[in-house]
């Protein structure tokens, strides 16, 4: 083999490496663009404005032409369908209080290392705004030591979880429409 053949062979190897590296760089850039576009698409799809109600609570809906006992029955049905239990005690404001054991992720985000599990507590209120129009709204809490009234601590969840409770209340409104 001559020096020329060696030079050509090395050039081919360098050229192939350069082509391979540029293809890899193009593929990495393309993958990065896809990831960024996917992120923005998921954010855009999940962004919804909250319904326009006079409530300052976490989630709310307006129900028309229903009696308080009908609203309570529908609320109980929907929350029990989602594994919540109606607590025997009422909140001071007359709210229905529902509880269920939180997930392991709830425990990581809202719990601590030494206490028991975290429970979700949802307080559902219904207030007649005007004849035939009732505001149904709720506040949610992550609760540690839920069965010990002295040591329990309620923490409001991050507002990013608002959609979870809004869907529950919207389901209550749909349940009432079916009846």
N, CA, C and O of each residue as an XYZ file, in Angstrom:
716
protein
N       0.819     -1.166      0.000
C       0.000      0.000      0.000
C       0.879      1.251      0.000
O       1.866      1.340      0.730
N       0.503      2.185     -0.816
C       1.282      3.408     -0.924
C       0.775      4.442      0.066
O      -0.248      4.265      0.726
N       1.528      5.523      0.143
C       1.102      6.600      1.027
C      -0.222      7.198      0.559
O      -1.062      7.613      1.358
N      -0.379      7.226     -0.788
C      -1.609      7.770     -1.339
C      -2.816      6.951     -0.889
O      -3.835      7.511     -0.484
N      -2.699      5.605     -0.963
C      -3.798      4.732     -0.531
C      -4.093      4.916      0.956
O      -5.253      4.934      1.369
N      -3.031      5.051      1.758
C      -3.206      5.278      3.181
C      -3.912      6.603      3.422
O      -4.804      6.684      4.267
N      -3.519      7.655      2.681
C      -4.143      8.962      2.828
C      -5.625      8.905      2.443
O      -6.476      9.463      3.135
N      -5.919      8.228      1.336
C      -7.305      8.090      0.886
C      -8.108      7.296      1.916
O      -9.244      7.660      2.219
N      -7.554      6.247      2.445
C      -8.252      5.437      3.451
C      -8.562      6.237      4.705
O      -9.660      6.159      5.256
N      -7.566      7.014      5.149
C      -7.793      7.839      6.341
C      -8.826      8.923      6.065
O      -9.634      9.250      6.934
N      -8.802      9.476      4.869
C      -9.769     10.522      4.503
C     -11.176      9.955      4.493
O     -12.121     10.588      4.964
N     -11.303      8.740      3.945
C     -12.624      8.108      3.929
C     -13.132      7.909      5.352
O     -14.300      8.170      5.640
N     -12.270      7.452      6.225
C     -12.663      7.217      7.613
C     -13.086      8.532      8.254
O     -14.112      8.596      8.932
N     -12.284      9.592      8.037
C     -12.640     10.896      8.591
C     -13.958     11.389      8.017
O     -14.799     11.915      8.745
N     -14.136     11.222      6.721
C     -15.358     11.671      6.070
C     -16.570     10.900      6.614
O     -17.610     11.491      6.904
N     -16.424      9.594      6.746
C     -17.510      8.772      7.275
C     -17.828      9.181      8.716
O     -18.995      9.263      9.100
N     -16.779      9.438      9.511
C     -17.001      9.888     10.886
C     -17.741     11.217     10.903
O     -18.659     11.416     11.699
N     -17.331     12.134     10.009
C     -17.981     13.442      9.964
C     -19.444     13.298      9.553
O     -20.326     13.925     10.140
N     -19.692     12.477      8.551
C     -21.076     12.249      8.120
C     -21.866     11.617      9.259
O     -22.989     12.039      9.537
N     -21.305     10.624      9.914
C     -21.988      9.967     11.033
C     -22.274     10.935     12.165
O     -23.359     10.914     12.747
N     -21.310     11.779     12.477
C     -21.512     12.755     13.548
C     -22.568     13.769     13.162
O     -23.372     14.156     14.010
N     -22.601     14.210     11.933
C     -23.592     15.206     11.541
C     -24.990     14.591     11.527
O     -25.962     15.250     11.897
N     -25.095     13.327     11.101
C     -26.395     12.663     11.152
C     -26.859     12.526     12.596
O     -28.034     12.734     12.900
N     -25.949     12.180     13.469
C     -26.293     12.049     14.881
C     -26.719     13.397     15.452
O     -27.675     13.480     16.223
N     -26.003     14.447     15.070
C     -26.360     15.784     15.553
C     -27.722     16.197     15.038
O     -28.517     16.777     15.778
N     -28.002     15.906     13.774
C     -29.308     16.239     13.189
C     -30.408     15.458     13.901
O     -31.459     16.014     14.221
N     -30.172     14.182     14.146
C     -31.171     13.367     14.840
C     -31.403     13.856     16.266
O     -32.541     13.876     16.736
N     -30.333     14.250     16.959
C     -30.479     14.787     18.319
C     -31.269     16.079     18.318
O     -32.151     16.287     19.152
N     -30.943     16.950     17.366
C     -31.702     18.209     17.275
C     -33.170     17.944     16.973
O     -34.056     18.565     17.560
N     -33.422     17.021     16.056
C     -34.797     16.672     15.694
C     -35.545     16.097     16.898
O     -36.702     16.445     17.137
N     -34.894     15.229     17.644
C     -35.521     14.654     18.841
C     -35.796     15.728     19.881
O     -36.850     15.719     20.516
N     -34.865     16.650     20.060
C     -35.050     17.742     21.005
C     -36.228     18.630     20.589
O     -37.027     19.038     21.431
N     -36.331     18.920     19.319
C     -37.448     19.727     18.821
C     -38.768     19.009     19.071
O     -39.741     19.635     19.492
N     -38.815     17.705     18.817
C     -40.035     16.932     19.065
C     -40.418     16.944     20.540
O     -41.597     17.064     20.875
N     -39.444     16.823     21.410
C     -39.716     16.839     22.854
C     -40.268     18.198     23.266
O     -41.243     18.271     24.014
N     -39.656     19.266     22.788
C     -40.124     20.615     23.132
C     -41.538     20.844     22.589
O     -42.399     21.360     23.302
N     -41.778     20.464     21.335
C     -43.119     20.613     20.764
C     -44.148     19.774     21.520
O     -45.274     20.224     21.735
N     -43.775     18.570     21.920
C     -44.676     17.723     22.702
C     -45.005     18.347     24.038
O     -46.150     18.292     24.488
N     -44.015     18.939     24.674
C     -44.246     19.612     25.955
C     -45.232     20.760     25.790
O     -46.189     20.871     26.556
N     -45.004     21.620     24.791
C     -45.900     22.754     24.597
C     -47.301     22.303     24.183
O     -48.288     22.931     24.565
N     -47.396     21.237     23.417
C     -48.712     20.725     23.031
C     -49.462     20.196     24.243
O     -50.667     20.418     24.366
N     -48.769     19.499     25.144
C     -49.445     18.978     26.335
C     -49.865     20.110     27.265
O     -50.931     20.043     27.877
N     -49.042     21.145     27.378
C     -49.401     22.296     28.207
C     -50.615     23.006     27.614
O     -51.545     23.365     28.337
N     -50.605     23.205     26.307
C     -51.720     23.895     25.656
C     -53.008     23.085     25.767
O     -54.083     23.661     25.934
N     -52.917     21.762     25.678
C     -54.111     20.926     25.765
C     -54.674     20.889     27.178
O     -55.885     20.760     27.356
N     -53.819     21.001     28.177
C     -54.307     20.906     29.551
C     -54.700     22.250     30.135
O     -55.298     22.293     31.210
N     -54.385     23.340     29.466
C     -54.732     24.665     29.984
C     -56.183     24.979     29.659
O     -56.578     25.021     28.494
N     -56.947     25.192     30.675
C     -58.339     25.602     30.525
C     -58.576     26.721     31.513
O     -58.020     26.733     32.612
N     -59.391     27.641     31.114
C     -59.723     28.688     32.071
C     -60.759     28.133     33.044
O     -61.586     27.294     32.685
N     -60.697     28.610     34.258
C     -61.653     28.154     35.247
C     -63.013     28.762     34.935
O     -63.082     29.858     34.380
N     -64.086     28.079     35.278
C     -65.406     28.610     34.977
C     -65.648     29.920     35.726
O     -65.119     30.150     36.813
N     -66.455     30.753     35.113
C     -66.765     32.043     35.718
C     -67.888     31.876     36.734
O     -69.066     31.828     36.381
N     -67.502     31.790     37.982
C     -68.463     31.735     39.083
C     -68.002     32.720     40.146
O     -66.838     33.122     40.148
N     -68.878     33.110     41.037
C     -68.460     34.044     42.084
C     -67.696     33.388     43.232
O     -67.590     33.976     44.309
N     -67.177     32.212     43.032
C     -66.511     31.468     44.095
C     -65.021     31.784     44.156
O     -64.378     32.030     43.135
N     -64.494     31.772     45.360
C     -63.050     31.902     45.565
C     -62.433     30.568     45.958
O     -61.263     30.513     46.338
N     -63.195     29.514     45.871
C     -62.698     28.201     46.262
C     -61.955     27.536     45.099
O     -61.874     28.086     44.000
N     -61.421     26.359     45.361
C     -60.588     25.654     44.402
C     -61.329     25.301     43.110
O     -60.774     25.452     42.021
N     -62.567     24.838     43.219
C     -63.351     24.444     42.051
C     -64.812     24.791     42.299
O     -65.255     24.851     43.446
N     -65.566     25.023     41.210
C     -66.971     25.395     41.385
C     -67.771     25.174     40.114
O     -67.235     25.192     39.006
N     -69.072     24.963     40.301
C     -70.044     24.895     39.211
C     -71.329     25.563     39.689
O     -71.541     25.737     40.889
N     -72.170     25.931     38.753
C     -73.481     26.477     39.090
C     -74.524     25.477     38.620
O     -74.514     25.036     37.470
N     -75.422     25.129     39.528
C     -76.491     24.164     39.258
C     -77.801     24.933     39.288
O     -78.015     25.783     40.152
N     -78.677     24.628     38.336
C     -79.956     25.332     38.288
C     -81.115     24.387     38.548
O     -81.091     23.213     38.180
N     -82.125     24.938     39.191
C     -83.410     24.265     39.424
C     -83.297     22.921     40.136
O     -83.931     21.944     39.739
N     -82.493     22.881     41.177
C     -82.349     21.662     41.987
C     -82.462     21.996     43.458
O     -82.034     23.060     43.904
N     -83.040     21.080     44.200
C     -83.194     21.241     45.640
C     -81.890     20.814     46.334
O     -81.127     20.021     45.783
N     -81.634     21.341     47.544
C     -80.397     20.978     48.259
C     -80.220     19.479     48.476
O     -79.101     18.973     48.384
N     -81.314     18.756     48.765
C     -81.163     17.315     48.983
C     -80.805     16.583     47.689
O     -80.101     15.574     47.736
N     -81.270     17.066     46.539
C     -80.890     16.471     45.254
C     -79.400     16.707     44.985
O     -78.693     15.818     44.509
N     -78.944     17.911     45.296
C     -77.534     18.243     45.084
C     -76.654     17.392     45.989
O     -75.620     16.886     45.552
N     -77.051     17.233     47.230
C     -76.268     16.405     48.158
C     -76.237     14.952     47.715
O     -75.195     14.301     47.804
N     -77.366     14.432     47.237
C     -77.418     13.039     46.788
C     -76.508     12.829     45.576
O     -75.784     11.835     45.508
N     -76.543     13.753     44.626
C     -75.688     13.632     43.431
C     -74.216     13.762     43.815
O     -73.364     13.044     43.291
N     -73.929     14.676     44.726
C     -72.545     14.859     45.183
C     -72.037     13.587     45.843
O     -70.920     13.146     45.572
N     -72.848     13.003     46.702
C     -72.469     11.765     47.384
C     -72.225     10.654     46.361
O     -71.243      9.920     46.469
N     -73.109     10.525     45.372
C     -72.972      9.485     44.350
C     -71.656      9.619     43.588
O     -70.935      8.638     43.411
N     -71.347     10.832     43.139
C     -70.139     11.049     42.337
C     -68.882     10.814     43.170
O     -67.959     10.136     42.721
N     -68.842     11.362     44.362
C     -67.629     11.211     45.173
C     -67.436      9.757     45.606
O     -66.303      9.276     45.640
N     -68.503      9.059     45.933
C     -68.357      7.646     46.302
C     -67.912      6.809     45.112
O     -67.200      5.819     45.279
N     -68.330      7.201     43.913
C     -67.888      6.501     42.708
C     -66.374      6.646     42.525
O     -65.734      5.783     41.924
N     -65.813      7.722     43.036
C     -64.366      7.966     42.942
C     -63.650      7.588     44.244
O     -62.575      8.112     44.538
N     -64.238      6.691     45.012
C     -63.647      6.092     46.213
C     -63.506      7.035     47.406
O     -62.714      6.763     48.308
N     -64.246      8.124     47.431
C     -64.265      8.988     48.614
C     -65.334      8.464     49.570
O     -66.336      7.886     49.148
N     -65.103      8.675     50.854
C     -66.092      8.303     51.870
C     -66.629      9.585     52.495
O     -65.876     10.520     52.768
N     -67.924      9.614     52.715
C     -68.545     10.762     53.365
C     -68.237     10.696     54.851
O     -68.560      9.712     55.517
N     -67.618     11.737     55.362
C     -67.280     11.795     56.778
C     -68.548     12.088     57.578
O     -69.393     12.859     57.124
N     -68.693     11.490     58.754
C     -69.899     11.745     59.548
C     -69.969     13.174     60.090
O     -71.048     13.653     60.438
N     -68.837     13.846     60.162
C     -68.875     15.212     60.683
C     -68.998     16.206     59.535
O     -68.534     15.960     58.421
N     -69.624     17.317     59.831
C     -69.769     18.400     58.869
C     -68.795     19.506     59.240
O     -68.455     19.687     60.409
N     -68.362     20.227     58.250
C     -67.525     21.396     58.492
C     -68.387     22.485     59.132
O     -69.612     22.454     59.012
N     -67.767     23.430     59.799
C     -68.502     24.509     60.450
C     -69.423     25.271     59.510
O     -70.445     25.795     59.951
N     -69.090     25.346     58.233
C     -69.911     26.060     57.257
C     -70.974     25.189     56.624
O     -71.582     25.590     55.631
N     -71.217     24.011     57.169
C     -72.239     23.117     56.615
C     -71.769     22.307     55.423
O     -72.592     21.740     54.704
N     -70.487     22.241     55.201
C     -69.961     21.511     54.046
C     -70.048     20.010     54.252
O     -69.944     19.507     55.371
N     -70.243     19.309     53.145
C     -70.114     17.859     53.149
C     -68.616     17.573     53.071
O     -67.919     18.159     52.243
N     -68.116     16.685     53.919
C     -66.685     16.398     53.963
C     -66.461     14.973     53.458
O     -67.001     14.013     54.006
N     -65.653     14.858     52.399
C     -65.312     13.563     51.818
C     -63.820     13.326     52.006
O     -63.014     14.252     51.928
N     -63.465     12.056     52.259
C     -62.061     11.705     52.452
C     -61.733     10.399     51.735
O     -62.580      9.519     51.578
N     -60.494     10.305     51.312
C     -59.972      9.032     50.796
C     -58.467      9.022     50.989
O     -57.822     10.067     51.072
N     -57.929      7.824     51.058
C     -56.485      7.671     51.248
C     -55.780      8.184     50.005
O     -56.145      7.836     48.882
N     -54.772      9.011     50.214
C     -54.003      9.572     49.107
C     -53.096      8.536     48.477
O     -52.893      7.449     49.018
N     -52.569      8.883     47.358
C     -51.656      7.997     46.640
C     -50.260      8.095     47.252
O     -49.994      8.949     48.098
N     -49.389      7.217     46.814
C     -47.996      7.264     47.274
C     -47.352      8.588     46.859
O     -46.547      9.148     47.602
N     -47.704      9.083     45.681
C     -47.165     10.359     45.227
C     -47.658     11.503     46.123
O     -46.894     12.421     46.420
N     -48.930     11.458     46.559
C     -49.426     12.461     47.512
C     -48.576     12.434     48.779
O     -48.241     13.479     49.337
N     -48.233     11.234     49.221
C     -47.409     11.097     50.415
C     -46.036     11.717     50.239
O     -45.510     12.347     51.156
N     -45.448     11.537     49.042
C     -44.142     12.127     48.782
C     -44.207     13.651     48.719
O     -43.330     14.335     49.248
N     -45.237     14.177     48.079
C     -45.323     15.619     47.872
C     -45.811     16.345     49.119
O     -45.280     17.399     49.468
N     -46.822     15.791     49.796
C     -47.473     16.503     50.897
C     -47.172     15.918     52.281
O     -47.524     16.522     53.294
N     -46.535     14.767     52.331
C     -46.298     14.120     53.606
C     -44.931     14.406     54.172
O     -44.207     15.274     53.685
N     -44.588     13.670     55.201
C     -43.248     13.749     55.763
C     -42.773     12.329     56.047
O     -43.478     11.363     55.756
N     -41.595     12.207     56.606
C     -40.967     10.897     56.733
C     -41.446     10.085     57.925
O     -41.279      8.866     57.933
N     -42.027     10.709     58.915
C     -42.289      9.964     60.146
C     -43.760      9.713     60.428
O     -44.067      8.876     61.278
N     -44.670     10.380     59.774
C     -46.083     10.157     60.101
C     -46.707      9.150     59.145
O     -46.054      8.656     58.226
N     -47.973      8.857     59.378
C     -48.689      7.911     58.538
C     -48.947      8.494     57.167
O     -48.374      9.517     56.793
N     -49.809      7.839     56.428
C     -50.105      8.262     55.074
C     -50.852      9.585     55.010
O     -51.334     10.107     56.015
N     -50.928     10.097     53.815
C     -51.647     11.341     53.560
C     -53.024     10.989     53.008
O     -53.160     10.085     52.184
N     -54.034     11.705     53.464
C     -55.399     11.526     53.001
C     -55.852     12.777     52.268
O     -55.442     13.891     52.596
N     -56.704     12.576     51.271
C     -57.326     13.710     50.590
C     -58.631     14.024     51.312
O     -59.413     13.120     51.608
N     -58.862     15.280     51.590
C     -60.118     15.721     52.202
C     -60.714     16.800     51.300
O     -60.043     17.777     50.967
N     -61.968     16.622     50.910
C     -62.644     17.596     50.064
C     -63.881     18.082     50.810
O     -64.712     17.284     51.243
N     -63.992     19.389     50.952
C     -65.154     20.003     51.596
C     -66.002     20.641     50.510
O     -65.579     21.583     49.840
N     -67.217     20.105     50.349
C     -68.112     20.565     49.287
C     -69.213     21.419     49.903
O     -69.881     21.001     50.848
N     -69.393     22.614     49.362
C     -70.401     23.561     49.839
C     -71.435     23.773     48.745
O     -71.116     23.665     47.561
N     -72.664     24.071     49.126
C     -73.644     24.526     48.130
C     -74.433     25.673     48.745
O     -74.985     25.566     49.840
N     -74.464     26.771     48.004
C     -75.087     28.004     48.470
C     -76.033     28.494     47.392
O     -75.659     28.617     46.226
N     -77.265     28.774     47.797
C     -78.226     29.312     46.831
C     -77.884     30.772     46.575
O     -77.903     31.597     47.488
N     -77.568     31.082     45.303
C     -77.204     32.451     44.947
C     -78.447     33.304     44.726
O     -78.525     34.454     45.160
N     -79.404     32.712     44.047
C     -80.691     33.354     43.783
C     -81.683     32.217     43.556
O     -81.265     31.076     43.356
N     -82.967     32.494     43.581
C     -83.932     31.399     43.407
C     -83.670     30.612     42.115
O     -83.645     31.175     41.021
N     -83.479     29.307     42.272
C     -83.257     28.419     41.139
C     -81.806     28.305     40.693
O     -81.529     27.609     39.717
N     -80.881     28.956     41.364
C     -79.469     28.905     40.981
C     -78.605     28.668     42.224
O     -78.589     29.482     43.148
N     -77.897     27.553     42.228
C     -77.084     27.171     43.385
C     -75.624     27.034     42.984
O     -75.293     26.397     41.984
N     -74.766     27.640     43.778
C     -73.322     27.523     43.578
C     -72.835     26.311     44.368
O     -73.020     26.237     45.583
N     -72.215     25.369     43.673
C     -71.605     24.209     44.315
C     -70.103     24.384     44.145
O     -69.595     24.418     43.024
N     -69.391     24.496     45.275
C     -67.952     24.686     45.194
C     -67.259     23.856     46.262
O     -67.898     23.327     47.171
N     -65.951     23.753     46.139
C     -65.225     22.919     47.094
C     -63.818     23.430     47.319
O     -63.250     24.147     46.495
N     -63.281     23.044     48.445
C     -61.877     23.217     48.772
C     -61.318     21.840     49.088
O     -62.025     20.986     49.623
N     -60.066     21.626     48.764
C     -59.444     20.330     49.003
C     -58.213     20.515     49.878
O     -57.581     21.571     49.885
N     -57.895     19.468     50.608
C     -56.751     19.493     51.516
C     -56.075     18.139     51.490
O     -56.722     17.112     51.284
N     -54.784     18.144     51.696
C     -54.033     16.923     51.952
C     -53.820     16.892     53.462
O     -53.314     17.851     54.044
N     -54.212     15.779     54.094
C     -54.256     15.724     55.552
C     -53.339     14.624     56.071
O     -53.395     13.477     55.627
N     -52.496     15.004     57.022
C     -51.689     14.023     57.731
C     -52.378     13.740     59.059
O     -53.021     14.619     59.633
N     -52.241     12.514     59.541
C     -52.860     12.101     60.812
C     -54.365     12.396     60.788
O     -54.901     12.994     61.721
N     -55.035     11.973     59.716
C     -56.437     12.347     59.517
C     -57.379     11.839     60.605
O     -58.427     12.444     60.833
N     -57.034     10.743     61.282
C     -57.952     10.203     62.296
C     -57.642     10.707     63.707
O     -58.282     10.280     64.667
N     -56.681     11.598     63.839
C     -56.374     12.168     65.147
C     -56.653     13.677     65.100
O     -55.829     14.437     64.590
N     -57.802     14.119     65.626
C     -58.176     15.529     65.510
C     -57.161     16.490     66.132
O     -57.067     17.643     65.710
N     -56.405     16.031     67.126
C     -55.457     16.917     67.785
C     -54.198     17.146     66.946
O     -53.682     18.262     66.885
N     -53.704     16.080     66.298
C     -52.445     16.171     65.567
C     -52.598     16.316     64.054
O     -51.605     16.521     63.356
N     -53.808     16.216     63.540
C     -53.940     16.283     62.089
C     -53.570     17.668     61.558
O     -53.774     18.683     62.223
N     -53.030     17.681     60.360
C     -52.689     18.959     59.731
C     -53.190     18.942     58.290
O     -52.928     18.010     57.530
N     -53.913     19.991     57.941
C     -54.445     20.134     56.589
C     -53.532     21.060     55.795
O     -53.126     22.120     56.272
N     -53.220     20.639     54.580
C     -52.458     21.485     53.659
C     -53.223     21.570     52.361
O     -53.656     20.552     51.820
N     -53.393     22.770     51.860
C     -54.065     22.916     50.564
C     -53.147     22.357     49.477
O     -51.935     22.566     49.512
N     -53.734     21.647     48.515
C     -52.896     21.132     47.425
C     -52.492     22.264     46.496
O     -53.075     23.347     46.518
N     -51.490     21.993     45.685
C     -51.065     22.973     44.706
C     -52.207     23.218     43.722
O     -52.989     22.312     43.435
N     -52.300     24.435     43.211
C     -53.401     24.764     42.301
C     -53.331     23.979     40.999
O     -54.302     23.961     40.242
N     -52.224     23.342     40.728
C     -52.141     22.506     39.530
C     -53.080     21.300     39.627
O     -53.359     20.654     38.617
N     -53.566     20.996     40.827
C     -54.518     19.888     41.006
C     -55.968     20.351     40.912
O     -56.888     19.556     41.106
N     -56.175     21.621     40.618
C     -57.528     22.171     40.526
C     -58.403     21.377     39.555
O     -59.582     21.149     39.823
N     -57.828     20.962     38.440
C     -58.609     20.258     37.424
C     -59.233     18.968     37.957
O     -60.311     18.575     37.510
N     -58.577     18.315     38.892
C     -59.107     17.066     39.466
C     -60.451     17.331     40.140
O     -61.415     16.594     39.937
N     -60.501     18.375     40.932
C     -61.712     18.686     41.694
C     -62.760     19.361     40.817
O     -63.959     19.197     41.043
N     -62.317     20.113     39.822
C     -63.255     20.728     38.887
C     -63.999     19.645     38.112
O     -65.205     19.750     37.890
N     -63.279     18.607     37.701
C     -63.924     17.496     36.982
C     -64.957     16.799     37.860
O     -66.025     16.418     37.380
N     -64.644     16.631     39.145
C     -65.607     16.004     40.051
C     -66.887     16.830     40.134
O     -67.986     16.282     40.058
N     -66.750     18.138     40.289
C     -67.944     18.981     40.388
C     -68.707     19.038     39.069
O     -69.937     19.087     39.071
N     -68.006     19.032     37.960
C     -68.681     18.986     36.666
C     -69.446     17.674     36.501
O     -70.512     17.638     35.885
N     -68.898     16.614     37.050
C     -69.588     15.323     37.021
C     -70.847     15.363     37.894
O     -71.856     14.742     37.559
N     -70.788     16.088     39.003
C     -71.979     16.271     39.849
C     -73.053     16.991     39.050
O     -74.216     16.589     39.085
N     -72.687     18.046     38.330
C     -73.656     18.792     37.516
C     -74.263     17.901     36.439
O     -75.465     17.979     36.186
N     -73.460     17.060     35.804
C     -73.970     16.144     34.779
C     -74.913     15.116     35.382
O     -75.928     14.762     34.783
N     -74.569     14.639     36.571
C     -75.436     13.680     37.282
C     -76.798     14.305     37.547
O     -77.821     13.633     37.416
N     -76.825     15.558     37.909
C     -78.093     16.246     38.176
C     -78.885     16.476     36.886
O     -80.116     16.448     36.907
N     -78.204     16.701     35.780
C     -78.890     16.876     34.493
C     -79.584     15.593     34.067
O     -80.650     15.640     33.454
N     -78.992     14.447     34.385
C     -79.575     13.155     33.989
C     -80.863     12.854     34.733
O     -81.704     12.107     34.232
N     -81.031     13.416     35.907
C     -82.206     13.090     36.716
C     -83.388     13.934     36.337
O     -84.462     13.790     36.921
